Amino acid sequence: MFTKMKNIDTAFRQLRLFSMLVIVGCIMLSCFAVYKSFNLVSKMQSKIYILANGKALEAYSSDRKDNIPVEAKDHVKTFHKYFFTLDPDDKVIKDHVTKALYLSDDSAKRVYDDLKENGYYAGIISGNISQTIAVDSITIDINVYPYHFRCFAIQNIVRATSIVHRSLITEGSLRNVSRSDNNPHGFLIERWNTIENKNLSTENRK
């Protein structure tokens, strides 16, 4: 009888130990499954699929700080493209300038108002002049906020009889703002100023 009770007690202890090992194993397996699930969801959220020409292209999201130089340069380039690309059409001029002014503060608005008051845009329309810009390079100091930039570009002014090439150097600073449809990069140009704008060469049109 004593031996029988001892065997029952030993079996109970073994069963209890086995049950505890099974429970601990289940907990560890559950924790591992939850960890892997969160890890997988995190990886999936960092992936972006872009549909281009009927094909799904995979892209990866990243922190804004990783893209500041690229986005800042594109913001400055886009602003200059809209502000200085002009055709002899009042609607086109207003459309381009409006888009440019969404990317800058009142320093660009003051330049626009001065040019308009001096008849610059009226002269473009009456003279059938087209103006384009080619940005050579943009330097940005991202070590100090707001980020100072300097833009080096070439203006091409196409008249009926000639094409004038002018150098253009501007500078300003970039401040972070909320992204929007009108300002996808989330920057605002401040204290925009033209350092140089002079003729480089003139070529006659045939």
N, C-alpha and C positions, 0 to 999 in steps of 0.2 A: 504493500500500500504506500509506504514511504517513497519507495523507488518510483512508483507510478506518479505520485504527486510531483516528485523532483523532475521527472521527464516532462510532465505537463507544464511546469514552471519554466523549464529550459526551452520548450517549444514555444511558449508564449513570448519569452524574451526574444527568441530568434524571429518570431513573426513580427514583433513590435519593431525590431531593428530593421527588418526587411521593409516593413511599411514606411518607416522613417526615411530609409534610403530612397524608396520609390517617390515619396512626397518631395524630398529635396531635389531629386532628379527632375521631377515634373516642374518644380518652381524654376530650376535653372534653365530647363528647356523653354519654358514660357518666357522668361526674361530674355533669353537669346533670340527667340522668335520676335518679341516686341522690339528689341534693339535693331534687328535686321529689317524689320518692317519700317521703322522710323528712318533708318539709313537709306532704304530704297526710296521712300517717299521724298526724302530730302534731295536725293540725286535726281529724281524725276522732276521735281520742282525747279531744279537748276537748268533743266533742258527746255529749250524753246524750239518749236517747229514752225518754220516759215514756208509758206506756199509760194513758189515762184515758178512760173511757166508750167504749171501743172505738176510740179515735183515738190515733195516735202523735204526741206533742207533742215538739218539739225543745227541748232546754235546753243550756246551756253550763256546763262546770265552771270553777271559778275558785279562786284561792288562798284559804286560810282567812283570811288577814289582811284580804282584801277583804270578808269576810262577818262579821267579828267583831261589829260593832254590831248587825246584824240577828239573828244567832244568839244572841248574849248576851241581848238583850231578850226573845226568844222563850223562851229557857231560864228566865229569871226569871218571865216571865208564866205559863209552864206549871207551874212549881213552885208559885206562889201559887194557881193554879187548882185543882191537886190538893189542896193542903194546906187550903184554905179552902172548897172545895165539898163540903158534907156533907149527907147525908139521914138520916132516922131509920131507918137500917138498918146493923147492925153490920158486915155483909159489905162494904157500899159504903164505909163509913168506913175500914175496914182496907185495902181495895183502893186507895183514893185516897191515903191517907197513905203506904202502901208505895211507890207510884209517886213521891210527892213526896220521900221519904227517899233514893231512888236519886239524886236531883239535888242533894243537899245533904250536908254533913258532920254531925257529932254535935250541932252547935248547934241544928239543927231537931229532932233526936231528943230533945234535952233539953226543948224546948218541948212536944213531943208527950207525953212522959212526965209532965211537970208538969200538963198539961191532963187527961190520963187519970187521974192520981192525984187531982186535984181534982174528978173526976166530971163534967167538961165533956161528954164524949162520951156518958156514960150519961144526962145531962140532955137531950141532943138526941134520943136514942132514946125516952126515957120521955115527953118533952113533944111528940113528933111535930113537931120543928122542922127546917126546911130552911134551909141557909145557902149563899149564892152570893157570888161576888165579881166585880166589874167593874174591871179595871185601867185607870186613867186615863192614866198615863204612867210611863215608866221612863227614868231618866237613868243613863248609864254613862260613866265616864272610862276611855277605852282608851289614854290616854297613859302610864298608870302600871300596871304589873303587880304583883300581881293586880288585876284591874279592879274598881274600886269602883262599886257601883250603889245607887240609891235608887228604891223603888217606891211609887207613889201609887195607891191604890185605894179602892173603896167596897164595904163589906160589906153585904149585904142578908140580914137574919135574919127568916125568915117563921115566925111563930107562929100558933096557931089563931085569935087575935083581933087580931093586929097585925103590922105589918111595920116592923122597926127598920133604919134606915140608919146605918151607922157609917163614919167615915173610918179608913183604915188606911195608915200610912206605915212601911215597913220599909227596912232597909239591910243591906249585906253586901259581900262581894267574890267574884269569880269566878276560879277556878283552872283551868287547862287539864288535862284528863284524857283518857284514851282513849275513843273513841266506842264505844257498844254499843247493843243493842236497848233497854235500860233507860235509857240516857243518850245519845240520838242527837246532841245538840249538842256533846258532849265538854267540858262545863264542870262544875264542882262549886262550889256555893255554900258559902262559909265565913263564920264569924262573923256569922251571920244574927241580926238584932236588930230588935225592934219599937220604933219611935220614938213612934208615936202610934196609939191605937185608942180613939176616943171616939164617943159618940152624936151624930149630926147631926139626925135627925128621927125621929118615930114617927107612923105612920098606922094608923088603925083599919081592920080588915077588915070588910066587910059580910057 
